[in-house]
Amino acid sequence: MGQPLSMDLRRRLLAAIDEGMSCRAAAARFGVAPSTAIRWQDQRRRTGSFAPKPQGGDMRSRRIEERRADILAVWEARKDISLEELRLALIELGLHVSVAGLHRFFVRHAMTRKKRLAMRSSRTAPTS
């Protein structure tokens, strides 16, 4: 993902617009797309700030965390359930989530889903 354009460029472009230049003319002068100049102008008008918005980060886990009780209820009912089976059970409850999303949910909460008990290492032969 690219880096946001500098605050200096944003400030100079918006100053040119404030002096009477159109958004498209200011965009051409400073070498940015017209839609960028229009978007910056609109952002400043709506919020009072023209700083870049945060980039990246987790955008979907909030939706899964809101339904944590449903996920854990299905999982507690059947501890030996696979992630795919859990995903299908959650679809019946109205939550559409991927197997990878469920895996990240369990990792985030440090919950293991091992189906067999841990055993001591064998000195004579490998156990797994």
MARDO-866809 format. One line per field, with one value per atom (N, C-alpha, C, CB): residue in three letters; atom name; z, x, y. Coordinates in Angstrom, 2 decimals. Glycine has a CB too. Layout:
// residues N
r	(ALA,...)
a	(CA,...)
w	(Z,...)
u	(X,...)
v	(Y,...)
This chain:
// residues 128
r	(MET,MET,MET,MET,GLY,GLY,GLY,GLY,GLN,GLN,GLN,GLN,PRO,PRO,PRO,PRO,LEU,LEU,LEU,LEU,SER,SER,SER,SER,MET,MET,MET,MET,ASP,ASP,ASP,ASP,LEU,LEU,LEU,LEU,ARG,ARG,ARG,ARG,ARG,ARG,ARG,ARG,ARG,ARG,ARG,ARG,LEU,LEU,LEU,LEU,LEU,LEU,LEU,LEU,ALA,ALA,ALA,ALA,ALA,ALA,ALA,ALA,ILE,ILE,ILE,ILE,ASP,ASP,ASP,ASP,GLU,GLU,GLU,GLU,GLY,GLY,GLY,GLY,MET,MET,MET,MET,SER,SER,SER,SER,CYS,CYS,CYS,CYS,ARG,ARG,ARG,ARG,ALA,ALA,ALA,ALA,ALA,ALA,ALA,ALA,ALA,ALA,ALA,ALA,ALA,ALA,ALA,ALA,ARG,ARG,ARG,ARG,PHE,PHE,PHE,PHE,GLY,GLY,GLY,GLY,VAL,VAL,VAL,VAL,ALA,ALA,ALA,ALA,PRO,PRO,PRO,PRO,SER,SER,SER,SER,THR,THR,THR,THR,ALA,ALA,ALA,ALA,ILE,ILE,ILE,ILE,ARG,ARG,ARG,ARG,TRP,TRP,TRP,TRP,GLN,GLN,GLN,GLN,ASP,ASP,ASP,ASP,GLN,GLN,GLN,GLN,ARG,ARG,ARG,ARG,ARG,ARG,ARG,ARG,ARG,ARG,ARG,ARG,THR,THR,THR,THR,GLY,GLY,GLY,GLY,SER,SER,SER,SER,PHE,PHE,PHE,PHE,ALA,ALA,ALA,ALA,PRO,PRO,PRO,PRO,LYS,LYS,LYS,LYS,PRO,PRO,PRO,PRO,GLN,GLN,GLN,GLN,GLY,GLY,GLY,GLY,GLY,GLY,GLY,GLY,ASP,ASP,ASP,ASP,MET,MET,MET,MET,ARG,ARG,ARG,ARG,SER,SER,SER,SER,ARG,ARG,ARG,ARG,ARG,ARG,ARG,ARG,ILE,ILE,ILE,ILE,GLU,GLU,GLU,GLU,GLU,GLU,GLU,GLU,ARG,ARG,ARG,ARG,ARG,ARG,ARG,ARG,ALA,ALA,ALA,ALA,ASP,ASP,ASP,ASP,ILE,ILE,ILE,ILE,LEU,LEU,LEU,LEU,ALA,ALA,ALA,ALA,VAL,VAL,VAL,VAL,TRP,TRP,TRP,TRP,GLU,GLU,GLU,GLU,ALA,ALA,ALA,ALA,ARG,ARG,ARG,ARG,LYS,LYS,LYS,LYS,ASP,ASP,ASP,ASP,ILE,ILE,ILE,ILE,SER,SER,SER,SER,LEU,LEU,LEU,LEU,GLU,GLU,GLU,GLU,GLU,GLU,GLU,GLU,LEU,LEU,LEU,LEU,ARG,ARG,ARG,ARG,LEU,LEU,LEU,LEU,ALA,ALA,ALA,ALA,LEU,LEU,LEU,LEU,ILE,ILE,ILE,ILE,GLU,GLU,GLU,GLU,LEU,LEU,LEU,LEU,GLY,GLY,GLY,GLY,LEU,LEU,LEU,LEU,HIS,HIS,HIS,HIS,VAL,VAL,VAL,VAL,SER,SER,SER,SER,VAL,VAL,VAL,VAL,ALA,ALA,ALA,ALA,GLY,GLY,GLY,GLY,LEU,LEU,LEU,LEU,HIS,HIS,HIS,HIS,ARG,ARG,ARG,ARG,PHE,PHE,PHE,PHE,PHE,PHE,PHE,PHE,VAL,VAL,VAL,VAL,ARG,ARG,ARG,ARG,HIS,HIS,HIS,HIS,ALA,ALA,ALA,ALA,MET,MET,MET,MET,THR,THR,THR,THR,ARG,ARG,ARG,ARG,LYS,LYS,LYS,LYS,LYS,LYS,LYS,LYS,ARG,ARG,ARG,ARG,LEU,LEU,LEU,LEU,ALA,ALA,ALA,ALA,MET,MET,MET,MET,ARG,ARG,ARG,ARG,SER,SER,SER,SER,SER,SER,SER,SER,ARG,ARG,ARG,ARG,THR,THR,THR,THR,ALA,ALA,ALA,ALA,PRO,PRO,PRO,PRO,THR,THR,THR,THR,SER,SER,SER,SER)
a	(N,CA,C,CB,N,CA,C,CB,N,CA,C,CB,N,CA,C,CB,N,CA,C,CB,N,CA,C,CB,N,CA,C,CB,N,CA,C,CB,N,CA,C,CB,N,CA,C,CB,N,CA,C,CB,N,CA,C,CB,N,CA,C,CB,N,CA,C,CB,N,CA,C,CB,N,CA,C,CB,N,CA,C,CB,N,CA,C,CB,N,CA,C,CB,N,CA,C,CB,N,CA,C,CB,N,CA,C,CB,N,CA,C,CB,N,CA,C,CB,N,CA,C,CB,N,CA,C,CB,N,CA,C,CB,N,CA,C,CB,N,CA,C,CB,N,CA,C,CB,N,CA,C,CB,N,CA,C,CB,N,CA,C,CB,N,CA,C,CB,N,CA,C,CB,N,CA,C,CB,N,CA,C,CB,N,CA,C,CB,N,CA,C,CB,N,CA,C,CB,N,CA,C,CB,N,CA,C,CB,N,CA,C,CB,N,CA,C,CB,N,CA,C,CB,N,CA,C,CB,N,CA,C,CB,N,CA,C,CB,N,CA,C,CB,N,CA,C,CB,N,CA,C,CB,N,CA,C,CB,N,CA,C,CB,N,CA,C,CB,N,CA,C,CB,N,CA,C,CB,N,CA,C,CB,N,CA,C,CB,N,CA,C,CB,N,CA,C,CB,N,CA,C,CB,N,CA,C,CB,N,CA,C,CB,N,CA,C,CB,N,CA,C,CB,N,CA,C,CB,N,CA,C,CB,N,CA,C,CB,N,CA,C,CB,N,CA,C,CB,N,CA,C,CB,N,CA,C,CB,N,CA,C,CB,N,CA,C,CB,N,CA,C,CB,N,CA,C,CB,N,CA,C,CB,N,CA,C,CB,N,CA,C,CB,N,CA,C,CB,N,CA,C,CB,N,CA,C,CB,N,CA,C,CB,N,CA,C,CB,N,CA,C,CB,N,CA,C,CB,N,CA,C,CB,N,CA,C,CB,N,CA,C,CB,N,CA,C,CB,N,CA,C,CB,N,CA,C,CB,N,CA,C,CB,N,CA,C,CB,N,CA,C,CB,N,CA,C,CB,N,CA,C,CB,N,CA,C,CB,N,CA,C,CB,N,CA,C,CB,N,CA,C,CB,N,CA,C,CB,N,CA,C,CB,N,CA,C,CB,N,CA,C,CB,N,CA,C,CB,N,CA,C,CB,N,CA,C,CB,N,CA,C,CB,N,CA,C,CB,N,CA,C,CB,N,CA,C,CB,N,CA,C,CB,N,CA,C,CB,N,CA,C,CB,N,CA,C,CB,N,CA,C,CB,N,CA,C,CB,N,CA,C,CB,N,CA,C,CB,N,CA,C,CB,N,CA,C,CB,N,CA,C,CB,N,CA,C,CB,N,CA,C,CB,N,CA,C,CB,N,CA,C,CB,N,CA,C,CB)
w	(0.00,0.00,0.00,1.21,-0.81,-0.89,0.32,-2.13,0.42,1.53,1.14,1.87,2.12,1.80,1.36,3.01,0.56,0.11,1.27,-1.02,1.19,2.33,2.69,2.02,3.95,4.44,3.75,5.97,3.41,2.73,1.37,2.54,0.62,-0.68,-0.51,-1.42,0.45,0.71,1.06,1.86,1.93,2.37,1.19,3.47,0.34,-0.80,-1.81,-1.48,-2.07,-3.01,-2.50,-3.26,-1.24,-0.69,-0.60,0.69,-0.38,-0.38,-1.78,0.08,-2.82,-4.19,-4.48,-5.20,-3.95,-4.14,-3.41,-3.64,-2.20,-1.42,-2.11,-0.02,-2.89,-3.60,-4.86,-3.95,-5.18,-6.31,-7.45,-6.84,-7.36,-8.42,-8.30,-8.34,-9.42,-9.37,-8.88,-10.76,-8.41,-7.93,-9.05,-7.36,-10.24,-11.36,-11.77,-12.56,-11.77,-12.14,-11.07,-12.33,-9.80,-8.72,-8.77,-7.34,-9.10,-9.20,-10.33,-9.45,-11.46,-12.58,-12.21,-13.83,-11.51,-11.11,-10.18,-10.44,-9.25,-8.27,-8.61,-6.91,-9.75,-10.24,-9.51,-10.16,-9.09,-8.48,-9.30,-6.98,-9.05,-9.79,-9.35,-9.57,-10.27,-9.89,-8.77,-11.11,-8.80,-7.75,-6.38,-8.07,-6.35,-5.07,-4.51,-5.26,-5.36,-4.92,-4.45,-6.05,-5.18,-4.80,-3.47,-5.90,-3.29,-2.05,-0.85,-2.19,-1.03,0.07,0.44,-0.33,-0.57,-0.33,0.42,-1.65,0.01,0.65,2.09,-0.15,2.29,3.64,4.56,3.59,4.07,4.89,5.20,4.16,4.22,4.43,5.47,3.10,5.41,6.33,7.73,5.78,7.84,9.14,9.68,9.04,8.81,9.24,9.17,10.64,8.80,8.71,7.32,9.82,6.84,5.55,5.72,4.52,6.94,7.22,6.63,8.75,6.26,5.71,6.76,5.18,6.30,7.18,7.47,6.54,8.57,8.88,7.79,10.25,7.54,6.52,7.18,5.47,6.54,6.99,8.28,7.17,8.92,10.17,9.96,10.92,11.04,11.01,10.85,12.29,9.85,9.58,9.85,8.15,10.02,10.10,11.44,9.07,12.29,13.52,14.45,14.24,14.36,15.20,14.99,14.89,13.76,13.43,14.07,11.90,14.08,14.67,16.19,14.21,16.75,18.20,18.75,18.57,17.98,18.43,18.63,17.43,17.90,18.00,18.76,16.60,19.62,20.39,21.17,21.35,21.80,22.61,21.75,23.29,20.53,19.64,19.24,18.39,18.90,18.49,19.63,18.04,20.81,21.95,22.38,23.12,22.23,22.59,21.70,22.48,20.40,19.47,19.76,17.99,20.03,20.29,21.60,20.33,22.63,23.93,23.81,25.01,22.98,22.81,22.19,21.95,21.28,20.63,20.54,19.21,21.50,21.52,20.36,22.84,19.82,18.75,17.36,18.84,17.27,15.99,15.19,16.21,13.90,13.05,12.72,11.74,12.21,11.86,10.76,11.42,9.80,8.72,9.26,7.62,10.17,10.77,11.62,11.63,12.32,13.12,12.22,13.96,11.10,10.14,9.63,8.97,9.30,8.80,9.88,8.29,11.12,12.23,12.44,13.53,12.27,12.46,11.32,12.56,10.13,9.01,9.34,7.69,10.00,10.39,11.41,10.97,12.17,13.15,12.53,14.33,11.25,10.56,10.54,11.18,10.93,10.92,9.82,12.30,8.81,7.71,7.98,6.33,8.17,8.50,7.80,10.04,7.49,6.82,7.85,5.95,7.37,8.24,8.78,7.48,7.93,8.37,9.44,7.18,9.29,10.30,11.63,9.82,11.60,12.84,13.46,12.59,12.62,13.13,13.84,11.99,13.22,13.84,15.13,12.86,15.20,16.42,17.56,16.19,17.31,18.36,18.74,17.92,17.79,18.09,18.93,16.79,18.57,19.28,20.75,18.61,21.02,22.39,23.05,22.40,22.42,22.95,23.34,24.17,22.49,22.74,21.80,22.55,22.37,21.56,21.29,22.26,20.14,19.76,19.52,18.51,20.26,20.06,20.37,20.95,19.57,19.73,20.50,18.38,20.80,21.60,22.75,20.73,23.80,24.96,24.68,26.15,25.28,25.12,25.87,25.64,25.30,25.97,26.07,25.23,27.01,27.19,25.99,28.47,25.77,24.68,24.97,24.47,23.94,24.07,23.80,23.12,24.63,24.41,23.32,25.72,23.09,22.16,20.74,22.65,20.58,19.25,19.23,18.79,18.07,17.98,18.20,16.59,18.82,19.11,18.14,20.51,17.24,16.30,14.89,16.55)
u	(0.84,0.00,0.89,-0.96,0.52,1.32,1.14,0.96,2.04,1.99,1.06,3.42,0.39,-0.45,0.40,-1.31,-0.18,0.53,0.76,-0.23,1.81,2.25,1.23,3.58,1.29,0.43,0.77,0.57,2.06,2.47,1.77,4.00,1.76,1.09,-0.40,1.31,-1.01,-2.44,-2.72,-2.91,-1.89,-2.07,-1.95,-1.04,-0.92,-0.71,-1.84,0.63,-2.31,-3.39,-4.67,-3.62,-4.99,-6.21,-6.11,-6.51,-4.89,-4.71,-4.98,-3.27,-4.55,-4.82,-6.32,-4.08,-7.02,-8.48,-9.13,-9.06,-8.64,-9.19,-8.97,-8.57,-7.90,-7.60,-8.43,-6.13,-9.29,-10.19,-9.94,-10.08,-8.91,-8.64,-9.64,-7.16,-10.03,-10.95,-10.19,-11.59,-10.95,-10.32,-9.54,-11.38,-10.09,-9.42,-8.15,-10.38,-8.19,-7.00,-5.91,-7.36,-6.31,-5.33,-4.72,-5.99,-5.53,-5.02,-3.99,-6.18,-4.28,-3.34,-2.05,-3.98,-2.17,-0.99,-0.06,-1.42,-0.65,0.17,0.38,-0.48,-0.12,0.17,-0.56,1.61,-1.79,-2.60,-3.88,-2.94,-4.60,-5.84,-6.90,-6.34,-7.76,-8.84,-9.72,-9.70,-9.95,-10.80,-10.14,-11.07,-8.81,-8.10,-8.33,-6.59,-8.20,-8.42,-9.86,-8.09,-10.80,-12.21,-12.46,-13.12,-11.86,-12.03,-11.43,-11.40,-10.24,-9.61,-10.46,-8.19,-10.95,-11.79,-13.06,-12.14,-13.67,-14.89,-14.61,-15.51,-13.50,-13.13,-12.93,-11.85,-12.25,-12.02,-13.35,-11.07,-14.25,-15.54,-16.38,-16.31,-16.33,-17.14,-16.55,-17.29,-15.24,-14.62,-13.77,-13.79,-13.37,-12.47,-11.01,-12.82,-10.72,-9.35,-9.12,-9.05,-7.92,-7.59,-6.45,-7.21,-6.22,-5.17,-5.56,-4.92,-4.56,-4.88,-5.54,-3.61,-6.41,-7.09,-6.15,-8.43,-6.35,-5.49,-5.61,-5.85,-4.49,-4.47,-4.25,-3.38,-4.79,-4.55,-5.28,-3.08,-4.82,-5.43,-6.56,-5.94,-7.06,-8.11,-9.46,-8.09,-10.20,-11.48,-12.67,-11.52,-12.42,-13.54,-13.71,-13.38,-12.69,-12.82,-13.88,-11.49,-14.19,-15.23,-16.56,-15.38,-16.87,-18.14,-18.18,-18.32,-17.07,-17.01,-17.05,-15.74,-16.35,-16.32,-17.70,-15.33,-18.53,-19.88,-20.71,-20.57,-20.39,-21.13,-20.33,-21.46,-19.44,-18.59,-19.41,-17.69,-20.49,-21.31,-21.89,-22.45,-22.33,-22.88,-21.81,-23.49,-20.64,-19.54,-19.17,-18.31,-19.00,-18.59,-19.69,-18.21,-20.96,-22.06,-22.05,-23.41,-21.87,-21.83,-20.59,-21.82,-19.47,-18.23,-18.31,-17.04,-18.91,-19.03,-19.95,-19.56,-20.97,-21.90,-21.21,-23.09,-20.28,-19.54,-18.08,-20.12,-17.28,-15.86,-15.08,-15.23,-15.58,-14.84,-15.24,-15.06,-15.94,-16.42,-15.24,-17.51,-15.25,-14.21,-14.58,-14.02,-13.62,-13.89,-14.94,-12.61,-14.90,-15.89,-17.28,-15.52,-17.40,-18.69,-19.19,-18.60,-18.28,-18.62,-19.10,-17.42,-18.43,-18.82,-20.23,-17.82,-20.55,-21.89,-22.95,-21.93,-22.63,-23.57,-23.82,-23.04,-22.79,-22.94,-23.74,-21.57,-23.64,-24.45,-25.94,-24.10,-26.29,-27.68,-28.14,-27.85,-27.18,-27.50,-27.43,-26.56,-27.08,-27.05,-25.70,-28.02,-24.63,-23.29,-22.48,-22.59,-22.12,-21.31,-19.85,-21.79,-19.04,-17.63,-16.82,-17.38,-15.59,-14.73,-14.06,-13.68,-13.52,-12.77,-11.54,-12.36,-10.88,-9.70,-10.08,-9.03,-11.25,-11.72,-11.97,-12.98,-12.54,-12.74,-11.40,-13.59,-10.46,-9.14,-8.50,-8.22,-8.56,-7.99,-8.71,-8.06,-10.03,-10.80,-10.25,-12.29,-10.05,-9.55,-8.11,-9.66,-7.30,-5.91,-5.91,-5.10,-6.75,-6.82,-7.19,-7.83,-8.02,-8.46,-7.66,-9.93,-6.58,-5.69,-6.47,-4.91,-7.39,-8.20,-7.73,-9.72,-7.38,-6.93,-8.10,-5.78,-8.06,-9.13,-8.59,-9.86,-7.55,-6.97,-8.02,-5.73,-8.01,-9.00,-8.47,-9.50,-7.18,-6.65,-5.85,-5.77,-5.75,-5.03,-3.54,-5.32,-2.86,-1.41,-0.77,-0.86,0.27,0.96,2.44,0.73,3.09,4.51,5.28,4.99,6.44,7.28,7.75,8.48,7.77,8.23,9.73,7.47,10.45,11.88,12.18,12.59,11.26,11.56,11.09,10.94,9.97,9.44,8.67,8.53,8.63,7.86,6.36,8.08,5.66,4.24,3.32,3.93,3.86,2.96,3.35,2.95)
v	(-1.17,0.00,1.24,-0.01,2.22,3.44,4.33,4.20,5.27,6.24,7.39,6.76,8.00,9.16,10.35,9.56,11.20,12.38,13.33,13.09,14.12,14.94,16.01,15.60,16.42,17.49,18.81,17.63,19.01,20.23,20.35,20.26,19.25,19.26,19.52,17.92,18.87,19.07,20.54,18.14,21.11,22.49,23.46,22.84,23.26,24.16,24.04,23.85,22.81,22.60,23.26,21.10,23.08,23.68,25.19,23.10,25.71,27.17,27.73,27.54,27.02,27.46,27.47,26.56,26.46,26.42,27.58,25.07,27.88,29.00,30.34,29.02,30.46,31.70,31.85,31.76,30.86,31.00,30.03,32.37,29.22,28.25,27.09,27.72,26.52,25.38,24.14,25.12,23.17,21.93,21.24,20.96,21.22,20.56,21.30,20.46,22.62,23.40,23.25,24.89,23.25,23.08,21.68,23.32,20.70,19.33,19.23,18.34,19.85,19.82,20.56,20.45,21.67,22.45,21.67,23.74,20.89,20.18,18.70,20.27,18.26,16.92,15.80,16.68,16.06,15.01,14.86,15.33,13.78,13.54,14.55,12.09,14.97,15.89,15.33,16.21,14.03,13.43,13.55,11.95,13.55,13.71,15.11,13.46,16.12,17.51,17.70,18.50,17.13,17.25,16.55,16.66,15.36,14.61,15.34,13.23,15.92,16.68,17.89,17.13,18.59,19.76,19.36,20.46,18.26,17.79,17.34,16.63,16.65,16.21,17.41,15.34,18.42,19.62,20.33,20.60,20.36,21.00,20.24,21.10,18.90,18.09,18.01,16.69,17.78,17.50,18.63,16.27,19.55,20.61,20.22,21.03,19.00,18.51,17.91,17.45,18.03,17.42,16.43,18.50,15.98,14.99,13.64,14.87,12.84,11.52,10.63,10.85,9.77,8.82,7.66,8.31,6.94,5.79,4.73,5.20,4.06,3.01,1.65,3.28,0.63,-0.73,-1.05,-0.96,-2.10,-2.51,-3.49,-1.31,-3.99,-4.98,-4.30,-5.84,-4.70,-4.07,-4.99,-3.59,-6.29,-7.23,-7.91,-8.25,-7.94,-8.72,-8.16,-8.78,-6.88,-6.29,-7.00,-4.79,-7.33,-8.00,-9.39,-8.11,-10.07,-11.41,-11.30,-12.17,-10.32,-10.14,-9.81,-9.05,-9.12,-8.80,-10.06,-7.89,-11.11,-12.38,-13.43,-12.90,-13.00,-13.92,-14.93,-13.13,-14.49,-15.39,-16.52,-14.62,-16.20,-17.23,-18.23,-16.58,-17.74,-18.62,-19.56,-17.80,-19.00,-19.82,-20.78,-18.92,-20.40,-21.31,-22.55,-20.58,-22.34,-23.48,-24.33,-23.00,-23.68,-24.41,-25.18,-23.44,-24.60,-25.30,-26.50,-24.34,-26.40,-27.52,-28.72,-27.09,-28.49,-29.58,-29.19,-29.90,-29.59,-29.23,-29.85,-29.67,-30.97,-31.65,-31.17,-33.14,-30.07,-29.55,-28.97,-28.46,-29.21,-28.63,-27.19,-29.47,-26.44,-25.05,-24.94,-24.35,-25.85,-25.83,-26.12,-26.86,-27.10,-27.40,-26.23,-28.67,-25.59,-24.42,-23.28,-23.98,-23.10,-22.06,-22.31,-22.01,-23.57,-23.90,-23.70,-25.35,-24.04,-23.83,-22.33,-24.47,-21.52,-20.08,-19.45,-19.41,-20.01,-19.51,-19.67,-20.27,-20.80,-21.01,-19.96,-22.42,-19.41,-18.36,-16.97,-18.45,-16.89,-15.61,-14.92,-14.71,-15.63,-15.04,-15.71,-15.21,-14.94,-15.46,-15.09,-14.90,-16.10,-15.90,-16.99,-15.92,-16.68,-17.66,-18.56,-16.95,-19.68,-20.58,-19.85,-21.87,-19.07,-18.31,-17.29,-17.61,-16.66,-15.71,-16.38,-15.02,-17.58,-18.33,-18.73,-19.58,-19.13,-19.49,-18.29,-19.99,-17.12,-15.92,-15.57,-14.74,-15.80,-15.56,-16.40,-15.86,-17.69,-18.58,-18.25,-20.04,-17.87,-17.48,-16.21,-17.26,-15.24,-13.98,-14.17,-13.05,-15.17,-15.44,-16.55,-15.80,-16.98,-18.02,-19.27,-17.49,-19.66,-20.86,-21.95,-20.58,-23.08,-24.20,-25.13,-24.95,-25.75,-26.67,-28.06,-26.16,-28.46,-29.78,-30.84,-29.98,-31.90,-32.94,-34.14,-33.38,-34.14,-35.25,-34.67,-36.20,-35.44,-34.98,-34.95,-35.88,-34.01,-33.93,-35.10,-32.56,-35.68,-36.78,-36.47,-38.11,-37.10,-36.90,-37.44,-37.56,-36.89,-37.37,-38.79,-36.44,-39.60,-40.96,-41.01,-41.90,-41.77,-41.90,-42.93,-42.28,-43.86,-44.94,-44.67,-46.20,-43.97,-43.73,-42.42,-44.89,-41.77,-40.54,-40.84,-39.86,-39.92,-40.14,-39.43,-39.68,-38.64,-37.96,-38.23,-36.48)
